[in-house]
Amino acid sequence: MHIAHVASEMAPLAKVGGLGDVVGSLPAAQQALGDRVTCVLPAYRRVLDRLDLRSAPLVETRYRIAGEEIAGGVIETTHGGVRLLLIRHDDYFDRDGIYDDGRHAWPDNPRRFAWLAGAALTALRRLEPAPEAIFAHDWPLALLPVLLRAHSYPGDPLRHCATIQVIHNMAHQGVFPLDLGRALDLPEHWLDADLLEALGSLNMLKGGILCATKVLTVSPTYAEEIVWPAHGEGLDGALLSRGDDLWGILNGIDTSVWNPRTDPHLPASYDAGNPAGKTRCKRALQEELGLGPRDEAPLFGVVSRIDPQKGHRPDRAGRSVAGRPGGPARAAGVRPAGPARPPARTGADLARVGVDPRTLRRSPGPPHLRRGRFLPDAQPLRALRAGTDGGPALWHTPHRPSHRGAGRYGTRHLRTSRRRKRLSLRHTRCGGPDLGLPASDRSLPAAAG
């Protein structure tokens, strides 16, 4: 099978969060299983510089927005043994930041990523053989299933291609003015609440959810949770309507990278059969943080972005407050991320702000404290791979109430599985060129082929 991944991040070339980790490792794993894999990524400034491709030859790609044919280029290379297509448009991607300038989101993000989705489809149509499945990752590429469905034509090389909308984080949905849909020549009735519109705006992720052949998220449990209002971020109805087309596959890590026996960032190597090096790693981290080497002292570690989703509640001084609702809280002296700073101490707490891969990988010893209000991430898996106890969560993560409880959504929970099995009423099952679009009285254009 020929599989394509289209994403805005791919570690280590361009990464903000877990999306980059998945796209950086999953394609290589699929290729190792015998599939043909192609990745599509914007040609960011950091990517061109890292791969030394600024003068690389280009193959033209283009897409129309607001009646204007916007031309760009495609650079074909390989990374980690996987074919990589870099979509180049310097006005859109020759910047230091991926989504923002470090403080504010780029104001042209809707146009940047809408064009990327269309230009990626143009590039993929030229491949021989054409992809049989396209993974569109998160909101930046959620318009790809929409554009493929809306602008298919007789003889389209992608007319039989399945699309998979991958949701890494429901909190980020790509919400922009509805005029974006008109600029993309989408039918007017696609811009209503049955498809792309939500609360008066165009919601990219909602469109991807409803237009993709399948919807995939990062764990079976998260797939069950996001059909609830408590976790669906306003799109629980759209997700619930997909029925059995919503899948959850547990996130993983690249064990060839996260391996304490071979990791070059560690001061000492170790494994389950020879754990002595872990103590040396703990001492090195204590010394680096100014704590003094004490083998008997427990050392707790949190590796996290400073974000409310990760359980950080900023106080008025801009510090992160760790705790749980209704419980005691302790200020850790953490400020918003910027350049790496020296450690700051507040009583028995210590925090370092900034990203240093060596510190990130130095396992401090059990336990690793996991923060998060929702959404599973890979950090506990990395901790376990390093022989560190995954530890408890510092922030209470709400779960769906059982049907035995009197929770707000208890009745819905009892009926959810049965309802999802019946929900083929508004959505067709995927098969061949039928991409599983919602049926309505104002029918959408039929798929070509």
N, C-alpha and C positions, 0 to 999 in steps of 0.2 A: 504494500500500500504506500502511496505517496502522500505524506502528511506535511502540512505547512503550519507553522506557528507565526502569527503576526502580533507583535507586541511593542510596547513603548519602552520596555526595559529588558535587559539581558545581562546577567552577571557573567564575568566581571566588567564587561564593557560599559554598561550604563545601568546603575542600580539605585533605587530609592528604598525599596522594601522587599517583601517576600516574593512579589511578582517577578522581580529580576532573578531571584534564586531559582525559581521553578523553571523559567524560560532558559536559564543558563545551564540547567542540568537535564531536564526532561527530554529534550530533543536527542541528545546523545544517547540516553538510555533507550529511547525508542529505536534509534538507528542500530544500536547493538543487538536489538531483538530481530533485526532483519528488514525494518521498514526504510523506505527512502524518505528523508526529512529535509525540509527547507525552512529556514528561519528568515523573517523579514523584520527589519529594525530601522528606525530613522538614523540617518547619518549625522549624528550629533557631533559637535566639535570635539568632544573628548574621545569619541570613537574613531574619527578620522585621524586624530593625532596619535592615538595609541597604536593603531594599525598601520600608520604611515600611508594613508590612502588619499591624501589631498589631491594628488595629481593622477589618481587612477582613472582609466577610461570609463566613460559613462554610456549607458544605453538609455535613450529617452523614455520617460514615462510621463503621463499627464492625466489630469482629471478636471472636469468642468465644475466650477463653482460660480453661481450668480451670472451665468452666461459667459464666463471667461475661462478659456482653456489655460490652465496653470501647468506649465511644463516643469519637470524636474528630471533627475537622472537616477539610474540604478547602477550600483557598483556590486559586482559579484565576486565574492571571496569565500573562504572557509574559516571557521573558527571552532577549535576543538574537534576537528574532523567532520563538522556539519556544514552543509552549504548555507551561506549567509548572503542575503540580498540587502544591501543598505540603500534606503530611499533618500536621495539627496535633494534638498531644497534649502539653500543657505539662508534665505530670508526666514524660514520657519525653524530650522534646526541648528544653525551655526551659532549656538548660544552656550553659555556656561551651564545653565540650569535645564532640567528636563521639563518640569511643569511650572517652574517659577524662578524668580531671580534671587531666591533666598529669603524674601520677605512677602512678596505678593505674586499671585498666579499671573502668568502671562495673559494679557487681555485678549490675544488672538488664539487662545487654546482651542476654542470650538472650530475655527477655520483650519488650524494646523492639523488637528487629528482627524477632522472630516476629510481633508485632502489626503492625508496619509492612508486612510482606509480605501479611498477610491484609487489612489496611485498604486497601492499594494495589489489591489485586484487586477489592475492593468498589467502589472509586472508578472503576476502569477498566471495570467491567461497566456503568456508567451512561453511558459515552460513546457517541455516535452519530457515525459508525459505530464499532463495537467494534474494538479493535486486532486486527490479523492476526498480529502477531509481538511478543513481549515479551522484551526483553533484561533479564535479572536479573544485576546486576553484583556479583561477588565474594561472599564468605561472608555479609555482612549480608542479602542478598536471595536467598540460595540456597534458602531454604524456599519461595519463591514457586512454582517449578515443582512442588514437592511438594504444596503446599496446593491448587494448581489441579487437579492430578491426583486428589488424595484427595477433594476436596469438590466435584467437578463434579456437575451435576444436569441433568435434562431441561430443555431450554430455556435453558441457561446461555449468555449472549451470548459467552462465551469458549471454548465447547466445541470450536471449530475453530481456536483460536489456537495458533500454534507458540510454544514457549519456547526461548530461547537462554541457557544459563548461560555467562556471561563470566568467565574466570579471569584476573585481573590479577596475582595473586601466590599461588602454591601454598602458601606458608609460613603463610598465615592462613586457617583453615578453619572457624572457628566451632564449637569443641568444647565441649559443655555436657552436663549430666546428662540421662539418658534420660527423666526425668520431664517434660521439656519436650515431648517428642513425645506423651505421654499427655495433657498439658494442652491440646494442640491437637487432641484427638480423632482422632489417627491410628490406623489399625488396628494391633493389637498386633504382628502379624507383619511390619509395616513397620519395626519397631524392632529388627530383628535384623541380622546381618552381611550379609545379601543386599541391604540398602538403606541404612538410616540409621545403624546401629550400627557403631562402630569402636573397638576396645580398651575396650569397656565404656561408652562415652559416645556421645551423639548428635553426629554430625558433619554440620553443615549443608551444607558444600560437597559432601560425598559424596552427600547426597540430591539436591542440584541436578544433579550430574554424571549420576546415574543416571535422574533423572526428566525432564530437559529433552529437547526434541526434538533439539537440537544443542548441542554444547559448543564454545566459541570461546575462543581465547587469543591472546596478543599478538604472536606471530610463528610462521611455519611451523616454524622451528628449535625454538622452545620447545615447540611441540605435539609434536614428535618426542622431545624430551628428557624431558618429564614422564611418559611411559609407562615410564620407567626408574626403578628404585628410587633411583638417585643423585639424581634431581630430582623424583620424584613425591611426596615427603613423606608416604609411606605410602598414597597413593591411586593409585599407578601401576597396580594391578590394575583398579580401577574405570575409570580412563581408557582403559586398553588394551582393556577389554571393549566400549567404545563404537565401536571400529573406525573406519569412515570417517565417523562422526558427530562425530568430534573434528577441528576445523579450527584452523588458525593463520593469522591475517591480520596483516601487519606493522603495528605501531603507527606513528602519524604525529604531526605537530604542526600547529597552526593557523598557516599561513604569513602570515596577515594580522596576527597578533599578534607572532609571532617574525620580524620584518622589520627589519633594521638601517637600512633607508632611511627608515622611518616611525616607528620606536620612540621615544616621547617620553622614555623613561628614559635614553637615551644622551646624553652631552654633545655628540656630533657624529654626523651621519648618514653612511652610506656604502653602497656596493653594489659589485658586481664591476667595474663600469665606472669607479667613482670611489672607490678604497679609501683615500684619504688620511685620511678621518675615523676609520678604525680606529686609526691611530697616536695620534690625539688621545684616543681612548677608553682606550688603554693607558696613556698618560701620566696621565690623570685617575684611573685606578684605582691606579696607583703612588703618586700623591700622597695619595689617600684612605687607603691602607694604610700610609702613612709610609715608603715605600721609596725615594722620590726618583725623579724622571723620568730614565730611562736608556733611550733607544731601542734601544741595542745589546744590552741585557740580556734574555735569554730569561725569560719570565714564564709559569709553569705554573699552571693553575687547576683546582680540583676543586670542583664544586657537588654536595653530597651530604648526605643525612641521616646522622646519627651512629648507624649501625646495623650489626651484624655482616653483614647481607645485602649491604651496600654496601662490604664489605671493610675495615671499621673494627674492629680488635681492641683493645678497651680494656685498658690495663695497670692495675696495682693503684692507680695514682694517678688513674684515671678518664680518662687521656689516650687519644687514638686513635693506634694504631700502624699506620703504613703499611708495607706490604711484601708479600712473597709467601711461601708456605710453603717453608721451607728457605733463604730468602734473607735479606739484611740488612734490618733494620727501622729506621725512624726515627720518633721521637716528634714529633708535630705540635702538641702542646700544645692539643688540642681537648678540651673537656669537654662533658657532655650538654647538649642544646639548652635554652635558656631565653631570657630577654630579650636583645636584641642587646647585645654587650659590645664594648669597645675591642679592637683587634687585640692578639694575644699573639704574642711572638716567641720561638723556640727555635732558636738558631743561624741557619741559612739558611732555616728554615721559618717560615711565618706563617699563622695561621688566624683567622678571624672566625666566631663562633658567633651564630646568629640569622638571621632571614629579612628581607632587604631587597631588594625587587624591582629597585631601581636597580643595586645591586651585582651581583645575580644576572645581569642582562642585559649588564653591561659586559664584553664579550669581552676577555680579557687578551692574546690573541695565541697563536700555536701553541706547543705543543699543549694541548688540553684533555685532562686525564687522567681516564679513566673508571674508576670503581671498581665492583666487583660480583663476588660469588661465582657468581651465576646471574641469570637474568631480564633480558631486554633492557629498557632504559628509553629515554625520549625525549631525555635530555640530550645524547648524541652528535649527534642530529639537530639540536638547537638550536645546538650548536657549529658544525656544518657550515653551517647556515643563516646564521650570523654570520661565515662565512669563516674559521673557526678549525679547525685540524686536529683531527679526533676523537681522535687520540693513542692511546697504548697503555693497557691496563688496569694499574692498580697492584696488583691482586689477581688471582691466577691463577683463571680461570674454567674449571672442569673440563668437558670435552666427552666425548661418548660415544666409546669406543674404536672404531677401525675393525675390520672383521672380520679384518683381517690381523694385528692385534695379539693379545696374550695377556691382554687386560684381563679384569677380573672378569666383565663383562657382554658379553664379545665374542660368545659363541655366541648370546645372546639378540638382540644387535644384528643379527646376520646373518639371524635369522628374523623380526624385528619386522614388516617391511613385509608379508611373506606372511601372518603371523598376523593382522594387523589387517584384511586383506582377507577373511579367513574368519570374522571374529568377528561374524557375524549370528546365531550359534547361540543366544545368550542375550538379544539385544536386537533388537527389530523396527526396521525402517527407518521414518523418520517419513513420514507421509502422512495428510492429513486430520486427524480427531480423535485418531488413535493417536499418543500422545506418546512412543513409543519406550521404554516401561518394561521393566524386566527381567522375563523370564518365569520362573516357578518352579512347583513342584508346588502351592504355596499361591498361587493366582493372585490378582493384585490386582484391585480392582473395575474393570469395563470402563468405558471413557470414554463419556460421554453423547453421544448424537447418532448 
